[in-house]
């Protein structure tokens, strides 16, 4: 077996996965998205290890 059928089948499965995700998910609302760069906005960081409270 050559690499071509395997590569094509993997690419096909990835395309099916992306299509299923697009069908199942709701469209994005850019007005509810957090700002890309919140420098000086006063918004607290969330969702990352740097936003975790300090445990002493």
Secondary structure, 3 states (H helix, E strand, C coil): CCHHHHHHHHHHHHHHHHHHHHHHCCCCCCCCCCCCCCCCCCCCCCCCHHHCCCCC
